[in-house]
Amino acid sequence: MNHVTLVAIVVIFLISGLFVQLGNVDANATTNIVPTWVKHIALLWTQAEISDADFINDMRWLVEHRIIPVEDLVENADGFMIPDSVKKIAYYWSNGNVPDSEFISGIEYLIQNGVIELDDNFVSRVQKERMSEISVYNDTKKSVVIIPVFTASAYSERGFYSYYAGNCDTTCLTSFIYANAPLGYTASGQAVDILESLGYYTLTDIDVDKNPKILLQYDKVIVLHNEYVTQKEFDAITTHPHVIYLYPNALYGKIVVNYSANVLTLVRGHNYPDVKIRNGFDWKFDNSNLEYNTQCSNWKFYNVTNGIMLDCYPENHIMHNIPLLRAIKDY
C-alpha cells in the first residue's frame, strides 16, 4: 500500500463520517483510541498483502498526522527488525481481540527501536506541546525535588566508592561536600534538569538536613537517587505524607555531616561497618534490588506508607518520558 492508497482510505472515511479526530479521543478508553479503519491496514500487513516497508511508512504517516496517538516518540535504539510479537498483536487487534492500547504499544516499540523513524521537526513540536502540558508552573499545589548533593559527593574521586573497590582505607569514607559540583548519572542529573525546567521547586540535601521542617511547606516531595542521607533528612522524608520515590536505592546509606569541615562521613550501610548491613536505616521499604533495572520499559509505581515508589532507575529515559513525567505531576 503506497501513500496515495492510504490517503484515499482516509478520504473515504472522512466522507463517510467514520474518521475519529484525535482531539475527541478519550485517552482512558480501551477501545476507539485508534480509528477502526486502521485495522484494515494492520490486517493487510499481517496477511502479507502489503510489505513491511509499506506498513512502516503507513504507520509513520498515521503517527505524524496524529491519527495513532502514541506517547513515546523518542528513538532509543537502532537497527531492530520487526519482531513477530508486534505482528501478532496487530493481527489480534485487527480482529478485535486486544484493545487499542496494545496495538499502540506495539507502534511505540517500533518507534523506540528505530524501525519507524519519525520526522525530527514533528517529534520536537510534539515534545514542546507535551512539556507545556506537564509543567507545574501554574499548579496551586507546591512540589519540591530534593537534589542529592550528598550522594554526588560520596561518588566523587577518592570518595566512598574508592573504599568499596578496595582502593582506599576507611579514610575514603569521609568526603568533601561538593554542593555545586555537576550532577551525573549517579546523582540524577537528568531528572534535576528536566524537573527544574518544568517548574518544580528544588532543595538540596543540605537544606533538608539543616531544616527538616522545610519539607512541610510542600504538598509533594520528590526523592531522586538520594542514596546517602543523614538521620534528620531520612526522618523528614519518611514522615512526609506525600512522597514520590523516583529512584530505587534512595535512603540507603546513613551519613553524618560536619559543616565546619565541609565533609560527610558514612556511618552505616552498604556493608559497613559489617558486611551483613545493607540499608543503613534498616528501612523496610528499601528497594535497592531494583536499581539495575535501567530500561524502564514497563515501569510502574507501587504504594508505600507515605507515597509511591518507581520500580526502575529512570535516569536514561526521564528527559523524554512524557507518561512518566505526567504521572509525577498527577500524583
C-alpha positions in Angstrom: 0.0 0.0 0.0 1.5 3.3 -1.1 0.8 6.7 0.4 -1.7 7.5 -2.3 -3.8 4.4 -1.4 -3.5 5.3 2.3 -4.7 8.9 1.7 -7.6 7.5 -0.4 -8.7 5.4 2.6 -8.5 8.4 4.9 -10.6 10.5 2.5 -13.2 7.7 2.2 -13.7 7.5 5.9 -13.7 11.3 6.3 -16.6 11.4 3.8 -18.4 8.6 5.5 -18.1 10.3 8.9 -16.2 7.4 10.4 -13.0 9.2 11.0 -12.3 10.0 14.6 -10.5 13.2 15.4 -7.6 12.8 17.8 -8.9 15.8 19.9 -12.1 13.9 20.6 -10.4 10.7 21.7 -10.9 9.5 25.3 -7.3 8.6 26.3 -8.6 6.4 29.1 -10.9 4.3 26.9 -9.8 0.8 26.0 -11.4 1.0 22.5 -11.8 3.6 19.8 -8.5 5.3 20.6 -7.4 4.4 17.1 -9.9 4.8 14.2 -11.4 1.5 13.3 -10.4 1.7 9.6 -6.7 1.4 10.6 -7.4 -2.2 11.4 -7.8 -2.8 7.7 -4.2 -1.8 7.1 -3.0 -3.9 10.0 -4.9 -6.9 8.7 -3.5 -6.5 5.2 0.0 -6.4 6.7 -0.4 -9.5 8.8 -1.8 -11.3 5.7 1.3 -10.3 3.7 -0.8 -8.3 1.3 1.4 -5.2 2.0 5.1 -5.3 2.7 6.8 -4.5 6.0 8.2 -1.3 4.4 4.7 -0.2 3.3 3.3 -0.9 6.7 6.1 1.1 8.4 5.5 4.0 6.0 1.8 3.9 6.7 2.3 3.9 10.4 4.8 6.8 10.2 2.2 8.8 8.3 -0.6 8.0 10.7 1.6 8.9 13.7 2.8 12.1 12.2 -0.8 13.1 11.3 -1.8 12.2 14.9 -4.2 9.6 13.9 -2.4 7.0 16.0 -1.9 8.8 19.4 1.4 7.5 20.7 3.1 8.7 23.9 6.7 7.9 23.5 8.2 9.4 20.3 11.9 9.1 21.1 14.1 6.6 19.4 16.3 4.9 22.0 17.9 2.1 19.8 18.7 1.4 16.2 18.8 -1.4 13.7 16.0 -3.6 15.0 13.9 -5.8 12.9 10.1 -6.0 13.4 9.6 -8.8 16.0 6.9 -11.4 15.4 5.2 -10.4 18.6 4.3 -7.0 17.1 2.8 -8.6 14.0 0.8 -11.0 16.2 -0.6 -8.0 18.3 -1.5 -6.3 15.0 -3.4 -9.4 13.8 -5.2 -9.9 17.1 -6.1 -6.2 17.2 -7.4 -6.1 13.6 -9.8 -8.9 14.6 -10.9 -7.1 17.8 -9.3 -9.5 20.2 -6.9 -7.0 22.0 -7.6 -3.3 22.9 -6.2 -0.4 21.0 -3.7 0.3 23.8 -1.9 -3.0 22.9 -1.6 -2.0 19.3 -0.3 1.5 20.2 2.3 -0.1 22.5 3.5 -2.1 19.5 3.8 1.0 17.4 5.7 2.8 20.2 8.1 -0.2 20.4 8.8 0.2 16.7 9.5 3.9 17.2 11.7 3.4 20.2 13.8 0.8 18.4 14.3 2.8 15.2 12.0 0.8 12.9 9.6 3.7 12.5 11.8 6.8 12.0 9.7 10.0 12.7 10.4 13.4 11.3 12.6 15.3 13.8 10.6 18.5 13.4 7.4 16.6 14.2 8.9 15.0 17.3 10.3 18.3 18.5 7.0 20.1 18.0 5.0 17.4 19.9 7.6 17.3 22.7 7.3 21.0 23.2 3.5 20.8 23.3 3.6 18.0 25.9 6.2 19.6 28.0 3.9 22.6 28.3 1.0 20.3 29.3 3.1 18.7 32.1 4.7 21.7 33.6 3.8 22.8 37.1 4.2 26.5 36.7 0.5 27.1 37.2 -0.1 24.4 39.8 -1.7 25.5 43.0 0.0 22.7 44.9 3.7 23.1 45.6 6.0 20.3 44.7 9.7 20.1 45.6 12.6 18.0 44.3 15.5 17.1 46.7 18.8 17.4 44.8 21.2 14.6 46.0 24.3 16.6 46.6 25.4 14.2 49.4 25.2 11.3 47.0 27.2 13.2 44.3 29.9 13.9 46.9 30.0 10.3 48.0 30.6 9.3 44.4 33.4 11.8 43.9 37.0 10.8 43.3 38.6 9.1 46.3 35.2 9.0 47.9 33.1 6.1 49.3 33.5 4.0 46.1 37.2 4.0 46.3 36.8 2.3 49.7 34.2 -0.1 48.3 36.5 -1.0 45.5 39.4 -1.8 47.9 41.5 1.1 46.5 41.5 3.1 49.8 41.1 2.5 53.5 38.3 3.9 55.7 39.7 7.5 55.3 37.8 7.5 51.9 34.5 7.0 53.8 34.9 10.7 54.6 34.4 13.0 51.6 34.2 16.7 51.0 30.7 18.1 50.3 30.6 19.3 46.7 27.4 21.4 46.9 27.9 22.8 43.4 29.5 20.0 41.5 27.9 18.8 38.3 25.4 16.1 38.9 25.9 12.9 36.9 24.1 9.6 36.4 24.5 8.5 40.0 23.1 11.8 41.3 20.1 12.1 39.0 21.4 14.9 36.9 18.9 14.4 34.0 16.0 14.3 36.4 17.1 17.5 38.1 17.4 19.3 34.7 14.0 18.2 33.4 12.1 18.7 36.6 13.6 22.2 37.1 12.7 23.1 33.5 9.1 22.1 34.2 8.8 24.4 37.2 9.4 22.2 40.2 10.9 23.8 43.3 14.2 22.4 44.4 16.1 21.9 47.7 19.3 20.2 48.4 20.1 17.5 50.9 21.9 20.3 52.9 18.7 22.4 53.0 16.7 19.5 54.4 19.3 18.3 56.9 19.7 21.8 58.3 16.0 22.5 58.4 13.9 19.2 58.2 10.6 21.1 58.7 11.1 22.8 55.4 9.5 19.9 53.6 6.2 20.6 55.4 5.9 23.7 53.2 5.4 21.5 50.2 2.4 19.3 49.2 4.5 16.8 47.4 8.2 15.8 47.8 10.1 14.1 45.0 13.1 12.0 46.1 15.7 11.2 43.5 18.8 9.0 43.9 19.3 10.4 47.4 21.3 7.3 48.3 23.2 8.9 51.2 21.3 11.0 53.7 21.5 11.9 57.4 19.1 10.7 60.0 17.4 14.0 60.1 16.8 14.0 56.4 15.7 10.4 56.5 13.1 11.2 59.2 11.9 14.3 57.4 11.3 12.4 54.1 9.8 9.2 55.6 7.3 11.2 57.7 6.1 13.5 55.0 2.6 12.3 53.8 3.1 12.6 50.0 6.4 11.4 48.6 7.4 10.1 45.2 10.4 7.9 45.5 11.5 8.3 41.9 14.8 6.3 42.1 15.4 2.9 43.7 18.3 2.7 46.2 17.3 6.0 47.9 17.8 6.5 51.6 20.3 3.7 51.7 23.5 4.9 53.5 23.5 6.8 56.8 25.9 9.6 57.0 26.9 12.3 59.4 27.9 15.8 58.3 30.4 18.2 59.7 29.6 21.6 58.1 32.5 23.3 59.7 34.9 21.0 58.0 32.6 20.7 54.9 32.7 16.9 55.0 30.3 13.9 55.2 31.1 10.5 56.6 29.5 7.1 56.2 28.5 5.6 59.5 26.2 2.7 58.5 25.1 0.9 55.4 26.4 -0.5 52.1 28.1 -3.4 54.0 29.6 -1.1 56.5 30.7 -1.4 59.3 29.6 -5.0 59.0 29.2 -6.9 55.7 25.7 -8.0 56.7 24.4 -4.5 56.9 22.7 -3.3 53.7 20.4 -0.4 54.4 21.9 1.9 56.9 18.5 2.7 58.4 17.1 -0.8 58.3 14.3 0.8 56.2 11.5 -1.7 55.4 10.8 -0.1 52.0 14.3 -0.3 50.7 14.1 -1.2 47.0 17.7 -1.2 46.1 17.2 -4.5 44.3 15.5 -2.5 41.5 18.4 -0.2 40.9 19.8 -2.1 38.0 16.5 -2.1 36.1 17.6 0.8 33.9 15.5 0.0 30.8 12.2 1.1 32.4 10.3 -0.4 29.5 7.3 -1.4 31.6 7.7 1.0 34.5 5.1 1.3 37.3 4.7 2.9 40.7 3.7 0.9 43.7 2.4 2.2 47.0 4.3 2.5 50.3 3.1 4.0 53.6 3.8 7.7 52.7 3.8 7.7 48.9 4.7 5.8 45.8 7.9 4.1 44.5 9.1 3.6 40.9 10.2 0.1 40.1 13.2 1.1 37.9 16.1 3.5 37.6 14.8 6.2 35.1 17.9 8.3 34.6 18.5 7.4 30.9 14.9 7.9 30.0 13.3 10.6 32.1 14.2 13.5 29.9 11.8 12.3 27.2 9.4 10.0 29.1 6.2 12.0 28.9 4.0 9.4 30.5 6.3 9.2 33.5 6.6 13.0 33.8 2.8 13.2 33.6 2.4 10.6 36.4 4.8 12.6 38.5 2.8 15.7 38.0 -0.6 14.0 38.6 0.3 12.2 41.9 
